[in-house]
Amino acid sequence: MALSSLLRKLSSSQRLLQLALAFLPFTAVAQVKAPAPVDGGTLTYAVSQEPTSLVSFLDTKTDNRNISAKVTEGLLRYDAKFNPQPLLATSWQVSADGLKYTFKLRAGVKFHDGRDFTAEDVRYSVLTQKKQGPRGRITLANVERVDAPDPLTAVIVLAKPAPFLIKALSSAELPIVPAHRYADGDPLGSANNAAPVGTGPFVFEQWVRGSHLVLRKNPGYWRQGHPRIDRVIVKFVRDPAAIFTAVETGEVDVAQGVGLADLERLSANPKLKVDDGYDGFLNNASFLEFNVENPVLANAKVRHAIAQAIDRNFIRNTIYYKRAEVVNSPIPRVLADYYDDSTFRDTFDVAAANKLLDEAGQPKRAGGQRFSLRLSYIPGAEFKRTADYLRSALARVGIRVEIVDGDLPTFLKRVYTARDFDLNINGLGRLFDPTVGVQRIYWGDGVRNPLIWVNAAHYDNPQVDELFRQAAVEVDAGRRAAQFKQIQQIVGRELPVLPIVTVPSIVVHSARLHNFHNSIDLMSGDLADAWIEPRK
């Protein structure tokens, strides 16, 4: 390809880089090195939502997780391929029957108040989250007890195997809190939740409600030479326009909650970087849920026809500005051993959708309309735009859509209690294992015992439920993978829920900031490796 043709295909910033490199001798290019890390400085961080707790101990809300992990650590961290890495645990061993997890704990670690970290803190944290944690009641359901044979050994003993447990031990998901700070009182009311003491790289200093919070460097952190940053200031800024201005002008070093429409302009700023990395721990995605109790939607042909009428690439490209990926299975691709998209084959095809609706006994009537549906959506700008698109797309195949909206409490009541909807656009975390994140999307128990975030479709397939039950305790990796693949094949054919796109975790930060993420769960990393170049 000619150089002029190639350059036309590149963005302006890419052109400049390409031209610069083209005229540099090879030796000069080879000598370009990344800057050396420096210590010191303050990291100022703007977020759109204020946390409700500074410890994700008994409240795993995303905003809580992101702060908690800087102060309170877990037993393990995970690399980009979900391989467990040492943190408060230096080594671990799982028994052959999957019923005993033995952790050797890091020696010499102290909480920020000077007290020693021991196995008793692990015991308290695990058992309390098993009893009261929103996800701990799932991930730790099979925990029978936690033994502490010595101060630096913790043994989690299970009544039944839980093969997903080894992936549930991150700082944000299962933080190890100081048992002495909770004593014998109600852990939900503990002062530690608002003024946390942990073992992490940063020490809590101040929380001014409605304004900001301050963390400072832990001078006694067990990881020598870390953290590099002296102080972290987190500002709570609800207005996306104000967040945009703050990061563009350099008032803040990091911004979360910038509108997707603003990212192109920010990307062109050489002083900034846009990070749209995917959180492989939460695995957030949007889904279209069909209320299968609606007689029309009870027909799988209708559900597949609706899927064929939807251009998910349009949603990805136009609504999410190419910052998302089309999802072809409820199980995230990052869990590669379990992934199977073989039956999710409803590609965008309006003619095929019309034909399938005719075959399903839903012909067009006077005015070209087949039937009407009520569409709800979880609050959020991109979900609202997706709802508007679906109304237009389904009109092309003769389906009239009425959009119903409201705040989050209204949404939850409408979908999970009143069930006053036909189609629902939801945002769900598929999480680190299908048993924890994906099972709830299809779990038949959610029909008989309704809970929020569980099976809005009211899909009820005993075979799928049984496969999930088997996979939840299966210790043979090959058999477990086969069970999850069979589940995907079934729900892909029956399609009670249509996966749409990933929901990105987007951060805009100063180009002077390096190593902002150091874990698979991105924003819930601990900032121990982050550093800031001094201003020039």
Sequence and secondary structure as in RCSB ss.txt:
>XXXX:A:sequence
MALSSLLRKLSSSQRLLQLALAFLPFTAVAQVKAPAPVDGGTLTYAVSQEPTSLVSFLDTKTDNRNISAKVTEGL
LRYDAKFNPQPLLATSWQVSADGLKYTFKLRAGVKFHDGRDFTAEDVRYSVLTQKKQGPRGRITLANVERVDAPD
PLTAVIVLAKPAPFLIKALSSAELPIVPAHRYADGDPLGSANNAAPVGTGPFVFEQWVRGSHLVLRKNPGYWRQG
HPRIDRVIVKFVRDPAAIFTAVETGEVDVAQGVGLADLERLSANPKLKVDDGYDGFLNNASFLEFNVENPVLANA
KVRHAIAQAIDRNFIRNTIYYKRAEVVNSPIPRVLADYYDDSTFRDTFDVAAANKLLDEAGQPKRAGGQRFSLRL
SYIPGAEFKRTADYLRSALARVGIRVEIVDGDLPTFLKRVYTARDFDLNINGLGRLFDPTVGVQRIYWGDGVRNP
LIWVNAAHYDNPQVDELFRQAAVEVDAGRRAAQFKQIQQIVGRELPVLPIVTVPSIVVHSARLHNFHNSIDLMSG
DLADAWIEPRK
>XXXX:A:secstr
  HHHHHHTS HHHHHHHHHHHTS HHHHHT          EEEEEESS  S S TTS   HHHHHHHHHHS  S
EEE TT  EEESSEEEEEE TTS EEEEEE TT B TTS B  HHHHHHHHHHHHHH TTHHHHTTTEEEEEEEE
TTEEEEEESS  TTGGGS STTTS    HHHHTTS GGG GGGTS   SSSEEEEEEETTTEEEEEE TT SSTT
    SEEEEEE   HHHHHHHHHTTS SEEE   GGGHHHHHT TTEEEE    TTT EEEEEEE TTSTTTTSH
HHHHHHHHT  HHHIIIIISTT S B  SSS TTSGGG   TT      HHHHHHHHHHTT    GGG  EEEEE
EE SSHHHHHHHHHHHHHHHTTTEEEEEE   HHHHHIIIIII   SEEEEEEE  SSHHHHTHHHH THHHHS 
 TTS TT    HHHHHHHHHHHH   HHHHHHHHHHHHHHHHHH SEEEEEE    EEEETTEE    STTGGGS
  TT EE    
